[in-house]
Amino acid sequence: MQNRAPQKADQVYELLRRSIIMLELGPGEPVVEKNICAELSISRTPVREAVQRLADEGLVNVIPHSGTYVSDVSFDVAEEGFVIRRALEIESVRRAAASERGAKDLDAIIHQMRALVTSGQLHRYLDADDAFHAAVAGMSGMPRIWKFITLAKVHLDRMRQISAPVPGHLAMVTEQHAAIAAAIAAGKADQAELAMRIHLESSFDVMAKLHHERTGFVPTEET
């Protein structure tokens, strides 16, 4: 009986978190607790717990006597997440390449990615992308590393949704994943690291450019 409230809070948290990441709840939109309670037929307690977790991640702003609102997409926070993610992913992919585990799961995910791109189901690509990187983390023998990557990249994921519709972008990303999988299967750690660096850095460059275009931000030489 004691576990029911935390489980509900987890469910609300995951639901709202995904909606924010997928930009279904955009920056500045209100998160109305009583509406969520009515929609999900639950009490205020698990909703408040979920909202507090989202606030701790910087995904919502709780303003006293006003309400709760989805936060803006912060480039600085997203860039910090990218730096953390890159360091962890490089360690993960090197360990995956050095392990004796097979790469069949990666090939299956890449096949799914190609099918999603061909059919234009870009809204489902993020899940496949996450599945690929989570599988690499699992192959590394350090499965908890994916938990930390997930926390670090949450604001990056919001920026990633903006770049998904760019013509040819996800097709390129898919082939980058294929290069990573091939290096892992060959047991070549240096090649796997290079492929992962190229993938992560080129993707971030696309996201950063689009973000700057949308916000009118002009980077200086120091930036």
C-alpha positions in Angstrom: 0.0 0.0 0.0 2.8 2.4 0.8 4.3 2.1 -2.7 1.2 3.2 -4.5 1.7 7.0 -4.1 5.3 6.9 -5.2 4.4 4.8 -8.2 1.7 7.3 -9.2 4.2 10.1 -8.8 6.7 8.3 -11.0 4.0 7.8 -13.7 3.0 11.5 -13.6 6.7 12.5 -13.7 7.4 10.3 -16.8 4.3 11.5 -18.6 5.0 15.2 -18.0 8.7 14.9 -18.6 8.1 13.2 -22.0 5.5 15.8 -23.0 8.0 18.6 -22.2 10.9 16.8 -24.0 8.8 16.2 -27.1 7.7 19.8 -27.0 4.0 18.8 -26.6 4.2 21.1 -23.7 6.2 24.1 -25.0 8.2 26.7 -23.2 6.0 29.0 -21.1 3.0 26.8 -21.1 1.3 26.3 -17.7 1.3 23.0 -15.9 -2.0 23.0 -14.0 -2.1 20.5 -11.2 -5.8 20.3 -10.8 -6.3 19.6 -14.5 -3.7 16.8 -14.3 -5.5 15.4 -11.2 -8.8 15.4 -13.0 -7.4 13.9 -16.2 -5.6 11.0 -14.5 -8.1 10.6 -11.6 -5.5 11.0 -8.9 -4.9 13.2 -5.9 -2.7 16.3 -5.7 0.1 14.6 -3.7 1.7 12.5 -6.5 1.3 15.4 -9.0 3.1 17.8 -6.6 5.9 15.3 -6.2 6.2 14.9 -9.9 6.2 18.6 -10.5 8.9 19.1 -7.8 11.2 16.5 -9.6 10.7 18.4 -12.9 11.6 21.6 -11.1 14.7 20.0 -9.8 15.7 19.2 -13.4 15.0 22.7 -14.5 12.1 21.6 -16.8 9.5 23.7 -15.0 9.5 26.9 -13.0 7.3 27.0 -9.9 6.3 30.6 -9.3 4.6 31.3 -5.9 1.1 32.7 -6.1 1.2 32.4 -9.9 1.6 28.8 -11.1 3.9 26.3 -12.7 5.2 26.9 -16.2 7.4 24.9 -18.6 10.9 26.5 -18.6 12.6 28.0 -21.7 15.1 25.9 -23.5 18.4 27.1 -22.2 21.3 26.8 -24.6 23.9 27.0 -21.7 22.2 24.2 -19.8 21.9 22.1 -23.0 25.6 22.7 -23.8 26.6 21.6 -20.4 24.5 18.5 -20.8 26.2 17.8 -24.1 29.7 18.0 -22.5 28.7 15.6 -19.8 27.0 13.3 -22.2 30.0 13.2 -24.6 32.4 12.2 -21.8 30.1 9.4 -20.5 29.2 8.2 -24.0 32.9 8.0 -25.0 33.7 5.9 -22.0 30.6 3.7 -22.6 31.4 3.1 -26.3 35.1 2.2 -25.6 34.0 -0.3 -23.0 31.4 -1.7 -25.4 34.0 -2.2 -28.1 36.3 -3.9 -25.7 33.7 -6.3 -24.4 32.8 -9.7 -25.9 29.1 -8.8 -26.2 27.6 -9.0 -29.7 26.1 -6.0 -31.6 23.0 -7.7 -33.0 20.7 -5.6 -30.9 22.4 -2.5 -32.4 21.8 -3.7 -35.9 18.1 -4.3 -35.2 17.7 -0.8 -33.9 19.5 0.7 -36.9 17.1 -1.2 -39.1 14.2 0.3 -37.2 15.8 3.8 -37.5 16.1 3.5 -41.3 12.4 2.3 -41.5 11.3 5.3 -39.4 13.2 7.8 -41.6 11.9 6.2 -44.8 8.3 6.3 -43.6 8.6 9.8 -42.2 7.8 8.8 -38.6 10.2 11.3 -37.1 8.2 11.6 -33.9 9.2 8.0 -33.0 12.9 8.5 -33.8 13.9 9.8 -30.4 12.9 6.6 -28.8 14.9 4.5 -31.2 17.9 6.8 -30.8 17.7 6.4 -27.0 17.3 2.7 -27.4 20.6 2.6 -29.4 22.6 4.5 -26.9 21.1 2.6 -24.0 22.1 -0.6 -25.7 25.7 0.6 -26.0 25.6 1.5 -22.3 24.4 -2.0 -21.6 27.2 -3.6 -23.7 29.7 -1.5 -21.8 29.0 -3.5 -18.6 28.0 -0.3 -16.8 24.3 -0.1 -17.4 23.8 2.6 -14.7 25.8 5.0 -16.9 22.7 5.4 -19.1 20.7 6.8 -16.1 23.3 9.6 -15.7 23.4 10.3 -19.4 19.6 10.5 -19.4 19.6 13.1 -16.6 22.4 15.1 -18.2 20.8 15.3 -21.7 17.2 16.3 -20.9 17.5 19.9 -22.1 19.6 18.6 -25.1 16.6 16.4 -26.0 14.3 19.4 -26.2 16.7 21.0 -28.6 17.0 17.8 -30.5 13.3 17.8 -31.3 13.8 21.1 -33.1 16.4 19.5 -35.4 14.5 16.3 -36.2 12.6 17.8 -39.2 15.7 19.1 -40.9 15.8 17.4 -44.4 18.4 14.6 -44.4 19.5 15.1 -40.8 18.1 11.9 -39.3 19.3 9.9 -42.3 22.8 11.1 -41.6 22.4 10.4 -37.9 21.3 6.9 -38.7 24.4 6.1 -40.8 26.5 7.6 -38.0 24.9 5.1 -35.6 25.8 2.4 -38.1 29.4 3.4 -38.1 29.4 3.2 -34.3 27.9 -0.2 -34.4 30.4 -1.5 -36.9 33.3 -0.3 -34.9 31.9 -1.9 -31.7 31.4 -5.2 -33.6 35.0 -5.1 -34.9 36.2 -4.5 -31.4 38.0 -1.3 -32.4 37.7 1.0 -29.4 39.6 4.0 -31.0 37.4 3.8 -34.1 34.3 3.5 -32.0 35.3 6.6 -29.9 35.9 8.6 -33.1 32.6 7.6 -34.6 30.8 8.5 -31.4 32.5 11.9 -31.3 31.6 12.7 -34.8 28.0 11.7 -34.2 27.5 13.6 -31.0 29.4 16.7 -32.1 27.9 17.0 -35.5 24.4 16.6 -34.1 25.0 19.2 -31.4 26.3 21.6 -34.1 23.0 21.3 -36.0 21.0 21.8 -32.9 23.0 24.8 -31.8 22.7 26.5 -35.2 18.9 26.0 -35.2 18.6 27.2 -31.7 20.5 30.4 -32.5 18.4 31.0 -35.6 15.2 30.7 -33.6 16.3 32.9 -30.7 18.3 35.4 -32.7 21.4 34.6 -30.6 24.7 35.6 -32.3 27.7 33.8 -30.7 30.9 35.8 -30.1 34.4 34.5 -30.7 34.6 33.7 -27.0 31.4 31.6 -27.1 
